[in-house]
Amino acid sequence: MKLNTHVRNFAIVALIAAVIVAIPGGGSASSFIVQAISLAFLAAIAWVASRLYREHRVALYSLGDRKRAILYVAAGVATLTFTASGRLFNTGPGAVVWILLLAGCAYAVFWVFRSSREY
């Protein structure tokens, strides 16, 4: 009898989860693994960002100082907003501030993009 691939994969994940819960120190080990995966993901994002910067350096410098500063400030504010997501989501006004900050960053990036396409 052949098992469905999805059922087999679900059983494997459930077995791994049961082992992590059952062994002593499994919770801290799983936290460590999640943190390691998160750091690897952030390193991959940083690598892609550096590659994109190197490939589009001429286009960025052709924006001019003002537009480039707006673009960099928007990227910095978005990064800090994502970093503080846990604290901002603890309160209702914090969630509204989170949305407003990211909307402002998105608008700034959109404005720089649109103004760079105008003659």
DRENLUM-24377 format. One record per residue: residue number from 1; x, y, z of N, C-alpha, C, O in turn. Coordinates in Angstrom, 3 decimals. Atoms other than C-alpha are relative to their C-alpha. Layout:
<num = NUM	n_x = X	n_y = Y	n_z = Z	ca_x = X	ca_y = Y	ca_z = Z	c_x = X	c_y = Y	c_z = Z	o_x = X	o_y = Y	o_z = Z>
...
***
This chain:
<num = 1	n_x = 0.837	n_y = -1.169	n_z = 0.000	ca_x = 0.000	ca_y = 0.000	ca_z = 0.000	c_x = 0.887	c_y = 1.239	c_z = 0.000	o_x = 1.791	o_y = 1.378	o_z = 0.824>
<num = 2	n_x = -0.812	n_y = -1.203	n_z = 0.139	ca_x = 1.418	ca_y = 3.338	ca_z = -1.084	c_x = -0.661	c_y = 1.157	c_z = 0.746	o_x = -1.853	o_y = 1.416	o_z = 0.584>
<num = 3	n_x = 0.502	n_y = -1.134	n_z = -0.771	ca_x = 1.051	ca_y = 6.320	ca_z = 1.255	c_x = 0.018	c_y = 1.254	c_z = -0.865	o_x = 0.929	o_y = 1.445	o_z = -1.671>
<num = 4	n_x = 0.034	n_y = -1.269	n_z = 0.705	ca_x = 0.049	ca_y = 9.681	ca_z = -0.149	c_x = 1.207	c_y = 0.839	c_z = 0.440	o_x = 1.585	o_y = 0.829	o_z = 1.612>
<num = 5	n_x = -1.203	n_y = -0.782	n_z = -0.297	ca_x = 3.047	ca_y = 12.015	ca_z = -0.351	c_x = -0.270	c_y = 1.052	c_z = 1.065	o_x = 0.567	o_y = 1.273	o_z = 1.941>
<num = 6	n_x = 0.324	n_y = -1.041	n_z = -0.978	ca_x = 1.304	ca_y = 14.756	ca_z = 1.629	c_x = -0.190	c_y = -0.591	c_z = 1.393	o_x = 0.233	o_y = 0.001	o_z = 2.386>
<num = 7	n_x = 0.201	n_y = 0.649	n_z = -1.304	ca_x = 0.282	ca_y = 12.358	ca_z = 4.396	c_x = 1.342	c_y = -0.413	c_z = 0.580	o_x = 1.580	o_y = -0.255	o_z = 1.778>
<num = 8	n_x = -1.331	n_y = 0.409	n_z = -0.460	ca_x = 3.833	ca_y = 11.008	ca_z = 4.593	c_x = 0.788	c_y = 1.203	c_z = 0.515	o_x = 1.407	o_y = 1.125	o_z = 1.576>
<num = 9	n_x = -0.729	n_y = -1.198	n_z = -0.425	ca_x = 5.334	ca_y = 14.535	ca_z = 4.785	c_x = -0.570	c_y = 0.564	c_z = 1.295	o_x = 0.183	o_y = 0.995	o_z = 2.168>
<num = 10	n_x = 0.620	n_y = -0.466	n_z = -1.239	ca_x = 2.822	ca_y = 15.568	ca_z = 7.450	c_x = 0.407	c_y = -0.891	c_z = 1.174	o_x = 0.678	o_y = -0.392	o_z = 2.266>
<num = 11	n_x = -0.398	n_y = 0.920	n_z = -1.067	ca_x = 3.669	ca_y = 12.445	ca_z = 9.472	c_x = 1.450	c_y = 0.246	c_z = 0.419	o_x = 1.773	o_y = 0.165	o_z = 1.604>
<num = 12	n_x = -1.411	n_y = -0.270	n_z = -0.327	ca_x = 7.396	ca_y = 13.259	ca_z = 9.262	c_x = 0.109	c_y = 1.270	c_z = 0.844	o_x = 0.827	o_y = 1.288	o_z = 1.844>
<num = 13	n_x = -0.047	n_y = -1.253	n_z = -0.753	ca_x = 6.846	ca_y = 16.843	ca_z = 10.465	c_x = -0.594	c_y = -0.199	c_z = 1.395	o_x = -0.056	o_y = 0.318	o_z = 2.374>
<num = 14	n_x = 0.616	n_y = 0.265	n_z = -1.305	ca_x = 4.543	ca_y = 15.642	ca_z = 13.265	c_x = 0.938	c_y = -0.814	c_z = 0.887	o_x = 1.013	o_y = -0.568	o_z = 2.091>
<num = 15	n_x = -0.942	n_y = 0.806	n_z = -0.776	ca_x = 7.129	ca_y = 13.071	ca_z = 14.361	c_x = 1.153	c_y = 0.862	c_z = 0.509	o_x = 1.559	o_y = 0.731	o_z = 1.664>
<num = 16	n_x = -1.088	n_y = -0.896	n_z = -0.421	ca_x = 9.895	ca_y = 15.703	ca_z = 14.448	c_x = -0.484	c_y = 0.934	c_z = 1.105	o_x = 0.240	o_y = 1.174	o_z = 2.072>
<num = 17	n_x = 0.555	n_y = -0.878	n_z = -1.026	ca_x = 7.634	ca_y = 18.049	ca_z = 16.445	c_x = -0.187	c_y = -0.742	c_z = 1.311	o_x = 0.085	o_y = -0.189	o_z = 2.376>
<num = 18	n_x = 0.190	n_y = 0.799	n_z = -1.219	ca_x = 6.798	ca_y = 15.260	ca_z = 18.915	c_x = 1.339	c_y = -0.270	c_z = 0.681	o_x = 1.422	o_y = -0.240	o_z = 1.909>
<num = 19	n_x = -1.329	n_y = 0.244	n_z = -0.571	ca_x = 10.503	ca_y = 14.486	ca_z = 19.396	c_x = 0.519	c_y = 1.259	c_z = 0.674	o_x = 1.099	o_y = 1.188	o_z = 1.758>
<num = 20	n_x = -0.478	n_y = -1.258	n_z = -0.582	ca_x = 11.298	ca_y = 18.164	ca_z = 20.019	c_x = -0.712	c_y = 0.294	c_z = 1.313	o_x = -0.093	o_y = 0.766	o_z = 2.267>
<num = 21	n_x = 0.759	n_y = -0.253	n_z = -1.227	ca_x = 8.534	ca_y = 18.435	ca_z = 22.610	c_x = 0.382	c_y = -0.994	c_z = 1.084	o_x = 0.414	o_y = -0.632	o_z = 2.260>
<num = 22	n_x = -0.230	n_y = 1.059	n_z = -0.982	ca_x = 9.434	ca_y = 15.139	ca_z = 24.312	c_x = 1.388	c_y = 0.054	c_z = 0.639	o_x = 1.527	o_y = -0.248	o_z = 1.824>
<num = 23	n_x = -1.346	n_y = 0.046	n_z = -0.567	ca_x = 13.196	ca_y = 15.525	ca_z = 24.757	c_x = 0.247	c_y = 1.206	c_z = 0.904	o_x = -0.291	o_y = 2.285	o_z = 0.657>
<num = 24	n_x = -0.320	n_y = -1.136	n_z = -0.863	ca_x = 14.566	ca_y = 17.694	ca_z = 27.561	c_x = 0.834	c_y = 1.037	c_z = -0.754	o_x = 1.774	o_y = 0.693	o_z = -1.471>
<num = 25	n_x = -0.714	n_y = -1.069	n_z = 0.677	ca_x = 15.760	ca_y = 21.048	ca_z = 26.301	c_x = -0.402	c_y = 0.177	c_z = -1.450	o_x = 0.246	o_y = 0.920	o_z = -2.187>
<num = 26	n_x = 0.439	n_y = -0.097	n_z = 1.392	ca_x = 13.874	ca_y = 20.660	ca_z = 23.046	c_x = -0.535	c_y = 1.370	c_z = -0.351	o_x = -0.374	o_y = 1.835	o_z = -1.480>
<num = 27	n_x = 0.538	n_y = -1.333	n_z = 0.250	ca_x = 12.160	ca_y = 24.019	ca_z = 23.415	c_x = 1.089	c_y = 1.011	c_z = -0.276	o_x = 0.971	o_y = 1.826	o_z = -1.191>
<num = 28	n_x = -1.099	n_y = -0.946	n_z = 0.238	ca_x = 15.422	ca_y = 25.925	ca_z = 23.700	c_x = 0.761	c_y = -0.352	c_z = -1.269	o_x = 1.262	o_y = 0.538	o_z = -1.955>
<num = 29	n_x = -0.664	n_y = 0.396	n_z = 1.251	ca_x = 16.941	ca_y = 23.890	ca_z = 20.860	c_x = -0.806	c_y = 0.480	c_z = -1.202	o_x = -0.236	o_y = 0.950	o_z = -2.186>
<num = 30	n_x = 0.820	n_y = -0.464	n_z = 1.123	ca_x = 14.002	ca_y = 24.717	ca_z = 18.614	c_x = 0.068	c_y = 1.522	c_z = -0.122	o_x = 0.052	o_y = 2.050	o_z = -1.234>
<num = 31	n_x = -0.159	n_y = -1.457	n_z = 0.048	ca_x = 14.303	ca_y = 28.401	ca_z = 19.564	c_x = 1.320	c_y = 0.377	c_z = -0.658	o_x = 1.378	o_y = 1.321	o_z = -1.446>
<num = 32	n_x = -1.298	n_y = -0.241	n_z = 0.611	ca_x = 17.968	ca_y = 28.290	ca_z = 18.614	c_x = -0.054	c_y = -0.229	c_z = -1.509	o_x = 0.507	o_y = 0.555	o_z = -2.274>
<num = 33	n_x = 0.099	n_y = 0.311	n_z = 1.429	ca_x = 17.151	ca_y = 26.695	ca_z = 15.248	c_x = -0.793	c_y = 1.078	c_z = -0.722	o_x = -0.424	o_y = 1.485	o_z = -1.824>
<num = 34	n_x = 0.800	n_y = -1.058	n_z = 0.617	ca_x = 14.469	ca_y = 29.298	ca_z = 14.518	c_x = 0.821	c_y = 1.286	c_z = -0.114	o_x = 0.754	o_y = 1.972	o_z = -1.134>
<num = 35	n_x = -0.847	n_y = -1.197	n_z = 0.054	ca_x = 16.904	ca_y = 32.109	ca_z = 15.378	c_x = 1.084	c_y = -0.138	c_z = -1.070	o_x = 1.388	o_y = 0.826	o_z = -1.773>
<num = 36	n_x = -1.029	n_y = 0.215	n_z = 1.018	ca_x = 19.593	ca_y = 30.576	ca_z = 13.167	c_x = -0.583	c_y = 0.149	c_z = -1.406	o_x = 0.047	o_y = 0.741	o_z = -2.283>
<num = 37	n_x = 0.649	n_y = -0.134	n_z = 1.299	ca_x = 17.162	ca_y = 30.324	ca_z = 10.250	c_x = -0.351	c_y = 1.460	c_z = -0.271	o_x = -0.213	o_y = 1.930	o_z = -1.401>
<num = 38	n_x = 0.324	n_y = -1.418	n_z = 0.164	ca_x = 16.035	ca_y = 33.922	ca_z = 10.839	c_x = 1.246	c_y = 0.805	c_z = -0.371	o_x = 1.187	o_y = 1.662	o_z = -1.253>
<num = 39	n_x = -1.238	n_y = -0.703	n_z = 0.323	ca_x = 19.639	ca_y = 35.163	ca_z = 10.806	c_x = 0.478	c_y = -0.321	c_z = -1.408	o_x = 0.981	o_y = 0.558	o_z = -2.109>
<num = 40	n_x = -0.383	n_y = 0.364	n_z = 1.363	ca_x = 20.348	ca_y = 33.227	ca_z = 7.615	c_x = -0.886	c_y = 0.720	c_z = -1.013	o_x = -0.407	o_y = 1.159	o_z = -2.058>
<num = 41	n_x = 0.922	n_y = -0.707	n_z = 0.886	ca_x = 17.255	ca_y = 34.775	ca_z = 6.025	c_x = 0.361	c_y = 1.483	c_z = -0.086	o_x = 0.350	o_y = 2.057	o_z = -1.175>
<num = 42	n_x = -0.403	n_y = -1.402	n_z = 0.003	ca_x = 18.337	ca_y = 38.281	ca_z = 7.063	c_x = 1.325	c_y = 0.209	c_z = -0.731	o_x = 1.513	o_y = 1.222	o_z = -1.405>
<num = 43	n_x = -1.266	n_y = -0.094	n_z = 0.731	ca_x = 21.835	ca_y = 37.637	ca_z = 5.734	c_x = -0.245	c_y = -0.101	c_z = -1.504	o_x = 0.409	o_y = 0.586	o_z = -2.288>
<num = 44	n_x = 0.334	n_y = 0.121	n_z = 1.427	ca_x = 20.327	ca_y = 36.571	ca_z = 2.405	c_x = -0.619	c_y = 1.290	c_z = -0.521	o_x = -0.317	o_y = 1.714	o_z = -1.637>
<num = 45	n_x = 0.600	n_y = -1.274	n_z = 0.398	ca_x = 18.247	ca_y = 39.762	ca_z = 2.279	c_x = 1.086	c_y = 1.073	c_z = -0.131	o_x = 1.070	o_y = 1.854	o_z = -1.082>
<num = 46	n_x = -1.088	n_y = -0.981	n_z = 0.063	ca_x = 21.356	ca_y = 41.860	ca_z = 3.025	c_x = 0.871	c_y = -0.241	c_z = -1.232	o_x = 1.303	o_y = 0.714	o_z = -1.878>
<num = 47	n_x = -0.802	n_y = 0.311	n_z = 1.169	ca_x = 23.289	ca_y = 40.056	ca_z = 0.297	c_x = -0.705	c_y = 0.451	c_z = -1.275	o_x = -0.077	o_y = 1.046	o_z = -2.151>
<num = 48	n_x = 0.768	n_y = -0.423	n_z = 1.179	ca_x = 20.512	ca_y = 40.653	ca_z = -2.271	c_x = -0.021	c_y = 1.523	c_z = -0.091	o_x = 0.123	o_y = 2.078	o_z = -1.180>
<num = 49	n_x = 0.007	n_y = -1.465	n_z = 0.005	ca_x = 20.305	ca_y = 44.322	ca_z = -1.233	c_x = 1.347	c_y = 0.551	c_z = -0.461	o_x = 1.386	o_y = 1.520	o_z = -1.219>
<num = 50	n_x = -1.312	n_y = -0.488	n_z = 0.426	ca_x = 24.057	ca_y = 44.767	ca_z = -1.680	c_x = 0.219	c_y = -0.260	c_z = -1.486	o_x = 0.816	o_y = 0.573	o_z = -2.168>
<num = 51	n_x = -0.112	n_y = 0.279	n_z = 1.434	ca_x = 23.924	ca_y = 43.107	ca_z = -5.111	c_x = -0.821	c_y = 0.995	c_z = -0.814	o_x = -0.359	o_y = 1.508	o_z = -1.833>
<num = 52	n_x = 0.840	n_y = -0.963	n_z = 0.708	ca_x = 21.034	ca_y = 45.334	ca_z = -6.172	c_x = 0.624	c_y = 1.388	c_z = 0.024	o_x = 0.570	o_y = 2.111	o_z = -0.971>
<num = 53	n_x = -0.659	n_y = -1.298	n_z = -0.092	ca_x = 22.908	ca_y = 48.397	ca_z = -4.927	c_x = 1.150	c_y = 0.095	c_z = -0.998	o_x = 1.296	o_y = 1.100	o_z = -1.694>
<num = 54	n_x = -1.137	n_y = -0.026	n_z = 0.914	ca_x = 26.007	ca_y = 47.471	ca_z = -6.904	c_x = -0.445	c_y = 0.037	c_z = -1.460	o_x = 0.191	o_y = 0.689	o_z = -2.288>
<num = 55	n_x = 0.470	n_y = 0.039	n_z = 1.383	ca_x = 24.003	ca_y = 46.770	ca_z = -10.063	c_x = -0.655	c_y = 1.313	c_z = -0.424	o_x = -0.595	o_y = 1.680	o_z = -1.598>
<num = 56	n_x = 0.745	n_y = -1.214	n_z = 0.330	ca_x = 21.981	ca_y = 50.006	ca_z = -9.881	c_x = 0.624	c_y = 1.257	c_z = 0.599	o_x = -0.071	o_y = 2.244	o_z = 0.841>
<num = 57	n_x = -0.692	n_y = -1.120	n_z = -0.624	ca_x = 24.587	ca_y = 52.348	ca_z = -8.424	c_x = -0.090	c_y = 1.269	c_z = -0.843	o_x = -0.290	o_y = 2.358	o_z = -0.307>
<num = 58	n_x = 0.030	n_y = -1.171	n_z = 0.875	ca_x = 24.614	ca_y = 54.652	ca_z = -11.448	c_x = -1.388	c_y = 0.640	c_z = 0.024	o_x = -1.513	o_y = 1.863	o_z = 0.075>
<num = 59	n_x = 1.368	n_y = -0.529	n_z = -0.041	ca_x = 20.818	ca_y = 54.988	ca_z = -11.420	c_x = -0.271	c_y = 0.695	c_z = 1.331	o_x = -0.955	o_y = 1.718	o_z = 1.365>
<num = 60	n_x = 0.206	n_y = -0.640	n_z = -1.306	ca_x = 20.866	ca_y = 55.785	ca_z = -7.696	c_x = 0.711	c_y = 1.343	c_z = 0.078	o_x = 0.153	o_y = 2.311	o_z = 0.593>
<num = 61	n_x = -0.725	n_y = -1.266	n_z = -0.050	ca_x = 23.533	ca_y = 58.461	ca_z = -8.075	c_x = -0.572	c_y = 1.028	c_z = -0.962	o_x = -0.386	o_y = 2.229	o_z = -0.763>
<num = 62	n_x = 0.604	n_y = -0.952	n_z = 0.930	ca_x = 21.660	ca_y = 59.988	ca_z = -11.013	c_x = -1.280	c_y = 0.622	c_z = 0.553	o_x = -1.816	o_y = 1.555	o_z = -0.045>
<num = 63	n_x = 1.201	n_y = -0.583	n_z = -0.609	ca_x = 18.685	ca_y = 60.697	ca_z = -8.727	c_x = 0.254	c_y = 1.399	c_z = 0.545	o_x = -0.652	o_y = 2.233	o_z = 0.562>
<num = 64	n_x = -0.300	n_y = -1.257	n_z = -0.671	ca_x = 20.415	ca_y = 63.605	ca_z = -7.082	c_x = 0.030	c_y = -0.215	c_z = 1.500	o_x = -0.472	o_y = -1.215	o_z = 2.013>
<num = 65	n_x = -0.194	n_y = 0.159	n_z = -1.443	ca_x = 21.236	ca_y = 64.186	ca_z = -3.447	c_x = -1.317	c_y = -0.026	c_z = 0.766	o_x = -1.486	o_y = -0.845	o_z = 1.670>
<num = 66	n_x = 1.258	n_y = -0.107	n_z = -0.753	ca_x = 17.729	ca_y = 65.149	ca_z = -2.275	c_x = -0.835	c_y = -1.277	c_z = -0.125	o_x = -1.285	o_y = -1.832	o_z = 0.877>
<num = 67	n_x = 0.823	n_y = 1.199	n_z = 0.209	ca_x = 15.869	ca_y = 62.220	ca_z = -3.829	c_x = 0.678	c_y = -1.244	c_z = 0.570	o_x = 0.017	o_y = -2.121	o_z = 1.125>
<num = 68	n_x = -0.720	n_y = 1.148	n_z = -0.551	ca_x = 18.570	ca_y = 59.762	ca_z = -2.848	c_x = -0.086	c_y = -0.009	c_z = 1.522	o_x = -0.225	o_y = -1.074	o_z = 2.124>
<num = 69	n_x = 0.135	n_y = -0.080	n_z = -1.461	ca_x = 18.430	ca_y = 61.003	ca_z = 0.766	c_x = -1.397	c_y = -0.429	c_z = 0.432	o_x = -1.546	o_y = -1.147	o_z = 1.420>
<num = 70	n_x = 1.369	n_y = 0.416	n_z = -0.324	ca_x = 14.637	ca_y = 60.591	ca_z = 0.790	c_x = -0.133	c_y = -1.513	c_z = -0.104	o_x = -0.752	o_y = -2.146	o_z = 0.751>
<num = 71	n_x = 0.063	n_y = 1.449	n_z = 0.191	ca_x = 15.019	ca_y = 57.053	ca_z = -0.546	c_x = 0.711	c_y = -0.743	c_z = 1.128	o_x = 0.186	o_y = -1.731	o_z = 1.644>
<num = 72	n_x = -0.752	n_y = 0.665	n_z = -1.062	ca_x = 17.658	ca_y = 56.105	ca_z = 2.028	c_x = -0.672	c_y = 0.166	c_z = 1.364	o_x = -0.684	o_y = -0.769	o_z = 2.165>
<num = 73	n_x = 0.704	n_y = -0.209	n_z = -1.271	ca_x = 15.727	ca_y = 57.655	ca_z = 4.929	c_x = -1.238	c_y = -0.890	c_z = 0.062	o_x = -1.532	o_y = -1.470	o_z = 1.107>
<num = 74	n_x = 1.175	n_y = 0.873	n_z = 0.028	ca_x = 12.590	ca_y = 55.779	ca_z = 3.854	c_x = 0.388	c_y = -1.453	c_z = 0.260	o_x = -0.314	o_y = -2.159	o_z = 0.984>
<num = 75	n_x = -0.461	n_y = 1.371	n_z = -0.236	ca_x = 14.538	ca_y = 52.507	ca_z = 3.773	c_x = 0.406	c_y = -0.190	c_z = 1.465	o_x = 0.128	o_y = -1.233	o_z = 2.056>
<num = 76	n_x = -0.393	n_y = 0.089	n_z = -1.411	ca_x = 15.992	ca_y = 53.229	ca_z = 7.228	c_x = -1.191	c_y = -0.006	c_z = 0.939	o_x = -1.228	o_y = -0.781	o_z = 1.895>
<num = 77	n_x = 1.195	n_y = -0.041	n_z = -0.850	ca_x = 12.627	ca_y = 54.128	ca_z = 8.750	c_x = -0.771	c_y = -1.309	c_z = -0.117	o_x = -1.276	o_y = -1.815	o_z = 0.885>
<num = 78	n_x = 0.683	n_y = 1.281	n_z = 0.172	ca_x = 11.075	ca_y = 50.981	ca_z = 7.259	c_x = 0.719	c_y = -1.108	c_z = 0.764	o_x = 0.082	o_y = -1.962	o_z = 1.380>
<num = 79	n_x = -0.763	n_y = 1.015	n_z = -0.733	ca_x = 13.888	ca_y = 48.879	ca_z = 8.711	c_x = -0.227	c_y = 0.117	c_z = 1.502	o_x = -0.447	o_y = -0.886	o_z = 2.180>
<num = 80	n_x = 0.241	n_y = -0.195	n_z = -1.435	ca_x = 13.474	ca_y = 50.408	ca_z = 12.165	c_x = -1.438	c_y = -0.349	c_z = 0.383	o_x = -1.683	o_y = -0.871	o_z = 1.471>
<num = 81	n_x = 1.393	n_y = 0.331	n_z = -0.285	ca_x = 9.694	ca_y = 50.016	ca_z = 11.942	c_x = -0.189	c_y = -1.508	c_z = 0.072	o_x = -0.876	o_y = -2.009	o_z = 0.962>
<num = 82	n_x = 0.104	n_y = 1.460	n_z = -0.050	ca_x = 10.005	ca_y = 46.327	ca_z = 11.133	c_x = 0.706	c_y = -0.564	c_z = 1.223	o_x = 0.269	o_y = -1.565	o_z = 1.791>
<num = 83	n_x = -0.710	n_y = 0.450	n_z = -1.192	ca_x = 12.499	ca_y = 45.948	ca_z = 13.949	c_x = -0.845	c_y = 0.190	c_z = 1.253	o_x = -0.814	o_y = -0.645	o_z = 2.157>
<num = 84	n_x = 0.811	n_y = -0.302	n_z = -1.181	ca_x = 10.090	ca_y = 47.530	ca_z = 16.440	c_x = -1.422	c_y = -0.538	c_z = -0.105	o_x = -2.282	o_y = -0.134	o_z = 0.677>
<num = 85	n_x = 1.365	n_y = 0.509	n_z = 0.187	ca_x = 7.033	ca_y = 45.591	ca_z = 15.214	c_x = -0.561	c_y = -0.630	c_z = 1.269	o_x = -1.725	o_y = -0.419	o_z = 1.608>
<num = 86	n_x = 0.474	n_y = 0.659	n_z = -1.214	ca_x = 6.814	ca_y = 43.536	ca_z = 18.392	c_x = -0.480	c_y = 0.984	c_z = 1.049	o_x = -1.505	o_y = 0.761	o_z = 1.693>
<num = 87	n_x = 0.400	n_y = -1.009	n_z = -0.993	ca_x = 6.668	ca_y = 46.613	ca_z = 20.607	c_x = -1.172	c_y = 0.836	c_z = -0.479	o_x = -2.043	o_y = 1.196	o_z = 0.314>
<num = 88	n_x = 1.078	n_y = -0.846	n_z = 0.509	ca_x = 4.386	ca_y = 48.607	ca_z = 18.330	c_x = -1.343	c_y = -0.727	c_z = -0.013	o_x = -2.388	o_y = -0.097	o_z = 0.153>
<num = 89	n_x = 1.254	n_y = 0.749	n_z = 0.040	ca_x = 1.807	ca_y = 45.828	ca_z = 18.082	c_x = -0.568	c_y = -0.292	c_z = 1.385	o_x = -1.663	o_y = -0.846	o_z = 1.491>
<num = 90	n_x = 0.515	n_y = 0.228	n_z = -1.356	ca_x = 1.438	ca_y = 45.664	ca_z = 21.884	c_x = -1.159	c_y = 0.928	c_z = 0.346	o_x = -1.973	o_y = 0.605	o_z = 1.210>
<num = 91	n_x = 1.072	n_y = -0.954	n_z = -0.278	ca_x = -0.875	ca_y = 48.687	ca_z = 21.847	c_x = -0.727	c_y = 0.334	c_z = -1.304	o_x = -0.193	o_y = 0.152	o_z = -2.398>
<num = 92	n_x = 0.776	n_y = -0.399	n_z = 1.165	ca_x = -3.597	ca_y = 49.909	ca_z = 19.522	c_x = 0.606	c_y = 1.180	c_z = -0.741	o_x = 0.764	o_y = 1.122	o_z = -1.961>
<num = 93	n_x = -0.636	n_y = -1.118	n_z = 0.700	ca_x = -2.008	ca_y = 53.296	ca_z = 18.804	c_x = 1.337	c_y = -0.380	c_z = -0.633	o_x = 1.716	o_y = 0.185	o_z = -1.660>
<num = 94	n_x = -1.264	n_y = 0.451	n_z = 0.577	ca_x = 1.300	ca_y = 51.531	ca_z = 18.185	c_x = -0.207	c_y = -0.671	c_z = -1.347	o_x = 0.593	o_y = -0.489	o_z = -2.265>
<num = 95	n_x = 0.302	n_y = 0.642	n_z = 1.285	ca_x = -0.282	ca_y = 49.439	ca_z = 15.430	c_x = -0.343	c_y = 1.040	c_z = -1.057	o_x = 0.026	o_y = 0.896	o_z = -2.222>
<num = 96	n_x = 0.331	n_y = -1.071	n_z = 0.941	ca_x = -1.669	ca_y = 52.607	ca_z = 13.846	c_x = 1.265	c_y = 0.724	c_z = -0.423	o_x = 1.427	o_y = 1.048	o_z = -1.599>
<num = 97	n_x = -1.275	n_y = -0.651	n_z = 0.320	ca_x = 1.775	ca_y = 54.242	ca_z = 14.050	c_x = 0.811	c_y = -0.874	c_z = -0.950	o_x = 1.437	o_y = -0.364	o_z = -1.879>
<num = 98	n_x = -0.714	n_y = 0.933	n_z = 0.872	ca_x = 3.295	ca_y = 51.121	ca_z = 12.456	c_x = -0.512	c_y = 0.116	c_z = -1.433	o_x = 0.276	o_y = 0.202	o_z = -2.375>
<num = 99	n_x = 0.593	n_y = -0.106	n_z = 1.331	ca_x = 0.872	ca_y = 51.346	ca_z = 9.533	c_x = 0.337	c_y = 1.347	c_z = -0.631	o_x = 0.683	o_y = 1.409	o_z = -1.811>
<num = 100	n_x = -0.294	n_y = -1.320	n_z = 0.540	ca_x = 1.404	ca_y = 55.090	ca_z = 9.137	c_x = 1.464	c_y = 0.145	c_z = -0.420	o_x = 1.757	o_y = 0.725	o_z = -1.465>
<num = 101	n_x = -1.417	n_y = -0.073	n_z = 0.349	ca_x = 5.194	ca_y = 54.786	ca_z = 9.174	c_x = 0.301	c_y = -0.752	c_z = -1.291	o_x = 1.007	o_y = -0.245	o_z = -2.163>
<num = 102	n_x = -0.259	n_y = 0.764	n_z = 1.215	ca_x = 5.212	ca_y = 52.053	ca_z = 6.548	c_x = -0.695	c_y = 0.604	c_z = -1.211	o_x = -0.163	o_y = 0.552	o_z = -2.320>
<num = 103	n_x = 0.673	n_y = -0.676	n_z = 1.111	ca_x = 2.661	ca_y = 53.904	ca_z = 4.426	c_x = 0.803	c_y = 1.222	c_z = -0.442	o_x = 0.914	o_y = 1.488	o_z = -1.639>
<num = 104	n_x = -0.840	n_y = -1.143	n_z = 0.342	ca_x = 4.861	ca_y = 57.011	ca_z = 4.591	c_x = 1.256	c_y = -0.421	c_z = -0.751	o_x = 1.663	o_y = 0.242	o_z = -1.705>
<num = 105	n_x = -1.190	n_y = 0.506	n_z = 0.698	ca_x = 7.912	ca_y = 54.999	ca_z = 3.563	c_x = -0.350	c_y = -0.445	c_z = -1.421	o_x = 0.379	o_y = -0.160	o_z = -2.371>
<num = 106	n_x = 0.426	n_y = 0.446	n_z = 1.333	ca_x = 6.020	ca_y = 53.413	ca_z = 0.683	c_x = -0.290	c_y = 1.200	c_z = -0.894	o_x = 0.062	o_y = 1.193	o_z = -2.074>
<num = 107	n_x = 0.277	n_y = -1.193	n_z = 0.795	ca_x = 4.817	ca_y = 56.832	ca_z = -0.453	c_x = 1.288	c_y = 0.698	c_z = -0.418	o_x = 1.403	o_y = 1.168	o_z = -1.549>
<num = 108	n_x = -1.273	n_y = -0.657	n_z = 0.323	ca_x = 8.340	ca_y = 58.255	ca_z = -0.289	c_x = 0.722	c_y = -0.738	c_z = -1.126	o_x = 1.245	o_y = -0.113	o_z = -2.049>
<num = 109	n_x = -0.649	n_y = 0.786	n_z = 1.051	ca_x = 9.736	ca_y = 55.409	ca_z = -2.387	c_x = -0.749	c_y = 0.178	c_z = -1.317	o_x = -0.129	o_y = 0.332	o_z = -2.370>
<num = 110	n_x = 0.807	n_y = -0.199	n_z = 1.204	ca_x = 6.853	ca_y = 55.765	ca_z = -4.853	c_x = 0.240	c_y = 1.384	c_z = -0.591	o_x = 0.353	o_y = 1.525	o_z = -1.809>
<num = 111	n_x = -0.236	n_y = -1.361	n_z = 0.480	ca_x = 7.409	ca_y = 59.529	ca_z = -5.076	c_x = 1.356	c_y = 0.116	c_z = -0.690	o_x = 1.472	o_y = 0.740	o_z = -1.745>
<num = 112	n_x = -1.336	n_y = -0.045	n_z = 0.607	ca_x = 11.120	ca_y = 59.088	ca_z = -5.774	c_x = -0.020	c_y = -0.730	c_z = -1.342	o_x = 0.581	o_y = -0.265	o_z = -2.311>
<num = 113	n_x = 0.069	n_y = 0.752	n_z = 1.244	ca_x = 10.347	ca_y = 56.475	ca_z = -8.420	c_x = -0.720	c_y = 0.789	c_z = -1.079	o_x = -0.248	o_y = 0.863	o_z = -2.214>
<num = 114	n_x = 0.773	n_y = -0.769	n_z = 0.982	ca_x = 7.711	ca_y = 58.625	ca_z = -10.137	c_x = 0.773	c_y = 1.249	c_z = -0.454	o_x = 0.800	o_y = 1.567	o_z = -1.643>
<num = 115	n_x = -0.713	n_y = -1.219	n_z = 0.375	ca_x = 9.810	ca_y = 61.778	ca_z = -10.037	c_x = 1.264	c_y = -0.319	c_z = -0.806	o_x = 1.726	o_y = 0.522	o_z = -1.577>
<num = 116	n_x = -1.170	n_y = 0.350	n_z = 0.791	ca_x = 12.805	ca_y = 59.916	ca_z = -11.468	c_x = -0.372	c_y = -0.323	c_z = -1.439	o_x = 0.476	o_y = -0.272	o_z = -2.331>
<num = 117	n_x = 0.462	n_y = 0.324	n_z = 1.353	ca_x = 10.705	ca_y = 58.935	ca_z = -14.488	c_x = -0.480	c_y = 1.228	c_z = -0.777	o_x = -0.738	o_y = 1.133	o_z = -1.977>
<num = 118	n_x = 0.453	n_y = -1.214	n_z = 0.666	ca_x = 9.651	ca_y = 62.523	ca_z = -15.268	c_x = 1.179	c_y = 0.698	c_z = -0.660	o_x = 2.332	o_y = 0.507	o_z = -0.274>
<num = 119	n_x = -1.052	n_y = -0.757	n_z = 0.695	ca_x = 11.574	ca_y = 64.776	ca_z = -17.609	c_x = 0.150	c_y = 1.355	c_z = 0.580	o_x = 0.987	o_y = 2.133	o_z = 0.123>
***
